Amino acid sequence: MSRQRVALVTGGTGAIGTEICRQLAAAGHKVAALGHPSESARIADWLAGVRAGGAPVEVHLCDLSNFSAAHDAVQKLEGLIGPADILVNAAGITRDARLAKMTPAQWREVMATNLDSVFNVTQPVFTGMCERGYGRIVNISSVNGQKGQFGQANYSAAKAGMHGFTMAVAQEGAAKGVTVNAIAPGYIDTDMVAAVPPNVLEKIVARIPVGRLGKADEIARGVLFLVADEGGFITGSTLSINGGQHMY
């Protein structure tokens, strides 16, 4: 059985990130969520909900697309709860548009939040993990990073980049006891998916063989599997949790 570890979760205040925090805490780990400053108004309620039942969860808000801010956040949280043994990169946004209409700002914002943040947080955490000889990193990508999606050139590119990052860093960490894997969720029942027009969402669900959207707790269970102490032989892999929507 895994012993208590220290876990950092970027995008930890989002729908999927929140459930990952809950399940990591329920498994006995000390957890710190990293969220965006724009969420400050709801953080007190978020903390109260996640801490219900005594879960040892902390939260810190910062712009993870900023390299210095991300490093400072990692340093602050590790000083508060200890060096990170587990990192889950779950921060993500969408700014959808057809390529012909996509603005440079829409491209840059998605790449910065969804991909730059992965580098910005992983680098300082990874260095410490390698020095201590243990680490578990899980990058939350997307089915659309595997197959692409109309109107999401920016999002699909960023999520596909996470797969390349995962495989490269897995090779660097393998001899140091650090595993690096990815999870590629399909369409999950979150606020982000709820914003999809109903007629479009109906067509999406019709293409999912299990006939429904996924649930955040199903992604969190995948995270717990990959971060277990016993998972040391799983690295550089992608776990697809998409209801059969994309198989290869």
N, C-alpha and C positions, 0 to 999 in steps of 0.2 A: 504494500500500500504506500502511496506517495506521502511524504512528510509535508509539514507546512512549508509553503514557499511564499515568496513575495512576488506579486503580479502587478504589472502595469497594463492598463487597457486604454489605448487611444480611441477616441470616439466612444468612450465609455458611458457617456450620457445619452447616446442615441438608443433606439429601440433594441437593436441587436447587441450593442455594447453593454447596455444595462443588464440584459439577461446573462451575458457572459460574466459580468461582475457578480451578479447574484449567485450563479452556479459555482464560480471559483471560490467565493466566500463560503458558500454552503459546504464546499469540499474541504474547508479548513484553512484556506490560504488567506494571507493578508493582501488586500487589494487596493489599488489606487487607480481611479479613473481620471483620464485627461479629457477635458471638454473645451469647447470654444467660448471665448469671453461673451459672445452674443447670447449665451444661455444663462447668464448670471441671474436673471430674474426668477428662474425656476429651480435653481440649484438647491435651495433649502428644502423644497418639497421633494426633489429627487433624492437627496440624502436621507430624508426621513423615510421614504418608501423603501430604499435599498437597505437601510440599516435596520428595518423592522425585523425583529427576531435576533438582533445582536450581531449582525454581519459586520466584520471589521473592514469597513470600506472608507477610504478617503477620496477627496476630489480636488482637482486643481484645474483652473481655467487658463488657457494660453493659446496663442496662435501657433499651431504646430507647423505651419508652412514657413515659419521664421526659424532659421537654423539656431540662432543664439537663444531665442525664447524656448525652443524645444530642449536644448541642452540644459538651460537653467532649470526648467521644470523637472527634468529627470534628476538633476542634482538635488533639488529641493525635496522631491518625494523620496528619493533613496536615503536622504538624511533623516526623513521622518519615519519611514517604516522599514528601511534596510535596503541593501543592494537587490536589484531585480533578478529573480531567477526565471521569471516568465514574462514575456512581452506579447501582447496581442495588438496588432495594428488594425483597428477597425474604423478609423476615421474616414468619412466619405461624404461627398455631396454630388448633386447632379445639376447641370446647367444645359439642358437639352436644346438642340437646334440642328437642323440639317446643315451639312458642311457648308453649303453655299451661303447660308445665313449666319453661321457661327461667327461670333466676334472674337478678336484676340483675347479680350477680357474673359469671355466664357471659357476659352481654351485654357488660359493660364490659371484661372481660379480653380478649375477642376484638377489640373495637373499638380498644382501646388498643394492642395488639400489632400488629394487621394494618393499621390505618389511621392512628392517631395517630403511630406511628413513621415513617410516610411523610412526614408534615409535619415532624416533629421533626428528621429527618436531611436532608431535601431542602432545607429553608429555608437553613441555613448553607452548604451545598454550592452551591446554585443561585446565591446572591448572588456567590460568588467566580467561578463559571463566567461569569456575565454580565459581570462586570468584566474578565475576561480574553478574552472574545469567543469562547469555545468550551466546549461541554459536551455530554454524552450521558447522558440519564437513562432508565432502563428500569424500569418498575414491574411486578412479577410479580403479576398478578391471578389469575383463575380462571374456568373455564367456568361455575362456579356463581354468579359475580358477573354473568354475562350472562343466564343462564336461571333462576336460583334453584334451591334444592334443599330438599326436605322435611327438616325437622329442623335446618336451618342458616340460620335467619333472621339470626343474628348474623354468621356467616361470609359469607353472600351479600351482606348489606348493606355490610360492610366492603370486600369485594372490588369491589362495584359502585361504592362511593365512590372507589376508586382510579381508575376510568375517568373519572369527572367531574374528579377532581384532575388527571389526565394531560392532558385536553383543555384545561383552564383554564390550567395552567402552561405548556403548549406554546405558547399564544398569547402569554404573557408573555416567553418565551425566544426566540421565532422570530427577531426582529430582532437578537438578541444572539449568534447562532450556537449557541444551545443547543436541542437537540431533546429532546422528552419523549414517550416512547411506552410502550405497555403490551404485555405478553404475557399471554394468557389460556390457561394450560395446561388440558388435560383431566385425566383421571385418570392419574397418573404412578406408576410402581412405586416407591413410597417407604414408609418406616415408617408414615407417617400413613395412607396408603391400606391398608397391610397390617393396620392395626388395625380396618378395616371387617369386620363379620361375614362369613364366607365365602359364605353364601347371598345376602347383599346384594351383595357384590362380584361374584358370578357374574351377577347380573341387570344390574349396571352394565356389565360387559364385553360382555354380550349386546347392549347398545344402542350400542356403539362400532363403526361400520362396518368399521374395519380389523381388528377382532376381537382386540384386545389392549390392555394398558395401555401408556402411553407410557414413555419412558426419560428420565432426568434429562439425559443428554447431548443429547437432541433439543431440550430447552428451552434449554440452554446455547448450542447452535448458533444459535438464534434471537436470543439476546442478542448474540452476536458480530456477527451481521448488522446489528443496529440500532445498535451502538456504533461501527461502522467510521467512519473519517474521511469516507469517501465517502457516508455516510448523511445528509448535511445537508439533503436535500429530503424526508425522511420524518419527520414530526412530528405529534403528536396522533392517532396511529394505534394500533390494537390488532391484534397478530398472534395469531391463534387457532391453537393447536397442540393439537388435541384428537382426532385420528384420525377426524374427520368427525362427531363426536357432536353438535355443535351448529353448524348452518350458517344464515346469514342474510345 
